[in-house]
Amino acid sequence: MSNDDFSKINITSGNNDIEILSPSEEKNRVFLSSTDPLNNEVNLWYNTWFYHILGKDNSHEDRHYLEQTENIKNIKRLISNPSYILSDKKHYDRIIYIGIARIAFLEKQDRIKPLTAVAEPSENKENSLEICTVMVQGRISEEINEGRRILYDGTKS
């Protein structure tokens, strides 16, 4: 039996329940959802979270520290209460959420860092956006010009 032959298997062992999801079901599961100040529903899909953002497929640097509860809350707060929402300079349909957060690292002290999320129209859910990446940055320097607009300025509210 291949992994694609099942959708969900539940195993009960003592007091522990284990749920194993097929890759197709994981792909269609929302990990985090929020509404931004522009009234967009913004979702982070489990597959994007697990593989692309955390890098559990070893496609980029290890960002497992983002799995900590406080960092997940920071991502949700970033979407619902960002400092800025900008249009993307290369992809007209993407928007960028920018904020500052206290990031918890695994073996280092917490640090206050710029936190950025990029979202685009969802292919999985109509009339919503989906987060395609989340980045903790060392600094932010974003050019604002005719092709790049500030869609929301939380510092003026």
MARFI-779762 format. One record per residue (C-alpha): residue number from 0; z, x, y. Coordinates in Angstrom, 3 decimals, padded with zeros to 6 digits, always signed. Each point is the difference from the previous one (the first is absolute). Example, Ala and Ser with C-alpha at 12.3 -4.5 7.8 and 13.67 -1.06 7.14 Angstrom:
MARFI-779762
+-------+----------+----------+----------+
| numar |       up |     east |    north |
+-------+----------+----------+----------+
|     0 | +007.800 | +012.300 | -004.500 |
|     1 | -000.660 | +001.370 | +003.440 |
+-------+----------+----------+----------+
This chain:
MARFI-779762
+-------+----------+----------+----------+
| numar |       up |     east |    north |
+-------+----------+----------+----------+
|     0 | +000.000 | +000.000 | +000.000 |
|     1 | -000.978 | +001.456 | +003.399 |
|     2 | +002.102 | -000.355 | +003.156 |
|     3 | -002.473 | -002.567 | +001.301 |
|     4 | +000.610 | -002.302 | -002.988 |
|     5 | +003.290 | -001.329 | +001.311 |
|     6 | +001.124 | -001.367 | +003.321 |
|     7 | +003.779 | +000.204 | -000.377 |
|     8 | +002.424 | +000.989 | -002.733 |
|     9 | +003.731 | -000.648 | +000.298 |
|    10 | +002.388 | +002.021 | -002.145 |
|    11 | +003.698 | -000.787 | -000.198 |
|    12 | +002.247 | +002.768 | -001.256 |
|    13 | +003.709 | -000.701 | +000.269 |
|    14 | +000.668 | -000.960 | +003.623 |
|    15 | -003.184 | +001.600 | +001.312 |
|    16 | -003.272 | -001.856 | +000.543 |
|    17 | -003.109 | +002.131 | +000.280 |
|    18 | -003.207 | -001.455 | +001.363 |
|    19 | -003.246 | +001.855 | -000.680 |
|    20 | -002.956 | -001.099 | +002.082 |
|    21 | -003.616 | +000.698 | -000.726 |
|    22 | -001.858 | +002.087 | +002.590 |
|    23 | -001.946 | -003.061 | +001.117 |
|    24 | +003.198 | -001.967 | +000.658 |
|    25 | +001.592 | +002.875 | +001.918 |
|    26 | -003.073 | +000.173 | +002.198 |
|    27 | +000.411 | -003.651 | +000.949 |
|    28 | +003.720 | +000.137 | +000.782 |
|    29 | +001.341 | +000.216 | +003.553 |
|    30 | +002.660 | +002.676 | +000.388 |
|    31 | +000.939 | -000.763 | +003.618 |
|    32 | -001.057 | -002.695 | +002.458 |
|    33 | +000.675 | -000.493 | +003.705 |
|    34 | -001.434 | -001.642 | +003.105 |
|    35 | -000.935 | +002.183 | +002.955 |
|    36 | +000.485 | -000.895 | +003.713 |
|    37 | -003.657 | -001.134 | +000.139 |
|    38 | +000.862 | -002.589 | -002.696 |
|    39 | -001.995 | +001.758 | -002.749 |
|    40 | +001.304 | -000.204 | -003.545 |
|    41 | +000.116 | +003.615 | -001.202 |
|    42 | +000.426 | +000.834 | -003.684 |
|    43 | +000.552 | +003.221 | -001.884 |
|    44 | -001.365 | -000.309 | -003.520 |
|    45 | +001.880 | +001.625 | -002.873 |
|    46 | -002.998 | +002.067 | -001.119 |
|    47 | -000.504 | +001.433 | +003.497 |
|    48 | +003.725 | +000.731 | +000.291 |
|    49 | +000.382 | +001.633 | -003.384 |
|    50 | -003.173 | +002.050 | -000.187 |
|    51 | -001.312 | +000.612 | +003.488 |
|    52 | +003.106 | +000.093 | +002.195 |
|    53 | +002.527 | +001.504 | -002.421 |
|    54 | -002.676 | +002.165 | -001.603 |
|    55 | +001.103 | -000.639 | -003.563 |
|    56 | -003.544 | +000.796 | -001.097 |
|    57 | +000.431 | +003.500 | +001.500 |
|    58 | -002.827 | -000.660 | +002.480 |
|    59 | +002.002 | +001.419 | +002.925 |
|    60 | +003.387 | +001.405 | +000.931 |
|    61 | +003.078 | -001.565 | -001.502 |
|    62 | +001.412 | -002.820 | +002.144 |
|    63 | +002.533 | -001.334 | -002.524 |
|    64 | +002.692 | +000.058 | +002.685 |
|    65 | -001.638 | -003.157 | +001.394 |
|    66 | +001.294 | -001.891 | -003.074 |
|    67 | +003.528 | +000.043 | +001.410 |
|    68 | +001.145 | -003.451 | +001.074 |
|    69 | +000.508 | +000.948 | +003.645 |
|    70 | -003.516 | +001.436 | +000.241 |
|    71 | -001.518 | -003.157 | -001.498 |
|    72 | +001.928 | -002.012 | +002.612 |
|    73 | -001.376 | +002.360 | +002.669 |
|    74 | -003.567 | -000.825 | -001.056 |
|    75 | +000.700 | -003.727 | +000.196 |
|    76 | +001.655 | +000.438 | +003.426 |
|    77 | -002.982 | +002.056 | +001.152 |
|    78 | -002.347 | -002.920 | -000.699 |
|    79 | +002.237 | -002.702 | +001.483 |
|    80 | +001.198 | +002.010 | +003.008 |
|    81 | -002.282 | +002.975 | +000.791 |
|    82 | +000.043 | +001.997 | +003.207 |
|    83 | -003.791 | -000.229 | +000.134 |
|    84 | -002.906 | -001.572 | -001.822 |
|    85 | -003.309 | +001.787 | +000.622 |
|    86 | -003.568 | -000.556 | -001.048 |
|    87 | -001.305 | +002.764 | -002.262 |
|    88 | -002.365 | +002.473 | +001.652 |
|    89 | -002.430 | +000.191 | -002.957 |
|    90 | +000.350 | -003.288 | -001.902 |
|    91 | -000.289 | -003.031 | +002.304 |
|    92 | +001.714 | -002.328 | -002.508 |
|    93 | +003.102 | +002.176 | -000.524 |
|    94 | +003.138 | -000.078 | +002.093 |
|    95 | +002.767 | +002.568 | +000.275 |
|    96 | +003.730 | -000.751 | +000.282 |
|    97 | +002.080 | +002.720 | +001.657 |
|    98 | +003.769 | +000.247 | +000.259 |
|    99 | +002.963 | +002.322 | -000.260 |
|   100 | +002.363 | -000.198 | -002.973 |
|   101 | +002.939 | +001.766 | -001.571 |
|   102 | -001.587 | +001.291 | -003.192 |
|   103 | +002.170 | +000.776 | -003.013 |
|   104 | -001.209 | +003.016 | -001.966 |
|   105 | +001.069 | +000.706 | -003.569 |
|   106 | +001.753 | +003.355 | +000.396 |
|   107 | -000.114 | +000.511 | +003.752 |
|   108 | +001.911 | -001.576 | +002.830 |
|   109 | -001.404 | -003.186 | +001.529 |
|   110 | -002.384 | +000.606 | +002.885 |
|   111 | -001.346 | -002.167 | +002.791 |
|   112 | -003.782 | +000.145 | -000.423 |
|   113 | -003.139 | -001.824 | +001.123 |
|   114 | -001.034 | -002.545 | -002.646 |
|   115 | -003.552 | -001.320 | -000.152 |
|   116 | -001.676 | -002.634 | -002.160 |
|   117 | -003.693 | -000.834 | -000.115 |
|   118 | -001.151 | -003.505 | -000.965 |
|   119 | -003.372 | -001.620 | -000.529 |
|   120 | -001.277 | -003.466 | -000.930 |
|   121 | +001.108 | -000.821 | -003.526 |
|   122 | -002.456 | -000.277 | -002.848 |
|   123 | +002.724 | -001.627 | -002.121 |
|   124 | +001.374 | -002.721 | +002.271 |
|   125 | -001.920 | -001.956 | +002.625 |
|   126 | +001.062 | +000.064 | +003.655 |
|   127 | +002.349 | +002.926 | -000.459 |
|   128 | +000.109 | +003.745 | +000.433 |
|   129 | +000.944 | +002.565 | -002.600 |
|   130 | +001.612 | +003.351 | +000.589 |
|   131 | -002.266 | +002.785 | -001.207 |
|   132 | +002.297 | +002.914 | +000.853 |
|   133 | +003.421 | +000.897 | +001.393 |
|   134 | +000.711 | +003.398 | +001.519 |
|   135 | +003.113 | +001.734 | +001.255 |
|   136 | -001.209 | +002.376 | +002.681 |
|   137 | +001.325 | +003.000 | +001.863 |
|   138 | -001.330 | -001.274 | +003.318 |
|   139 | -002.356 | -002.620 | +001.381 |
|   140 | -002.744 | +000.531 | +002.521 |
|   141 | -002.450 | -002.893 | +000.149 |
|   142 | -002.864 | -000.083 | +002.484 |
|   143 | -000.541 | -003.320 | +001.779 |
|   144 | -003.528 | -000.581 | +001.324 |
|   145 | -002.705 | -002.661 | +000.178 |
|   146 | -000.555 | +000.055 | -003.759 |
|   147 | +003.710 | +000.145 | -000.801 |
|   148 | +002.228 | -002.758 | +001.284 |
|   149 | +003.686 | -000.766 | +000.037 |
|   150 | +000.238 | -003.380 | -001.715 |
|   151 | +003.781 | -000.287 | +000.409 |
|   152 | +002.527 | +001.952 | +002.077 |
|   153 | +003.517 | -000.639 | -001.271 |
|   154 | +001.480 | +002.243 | +002.676 |
|   155 | -000.880 | -002.654 | +002.626 |
|   156 | +001.553 | -002.997 | -001.742 |
+-------+----------+----------+----------+
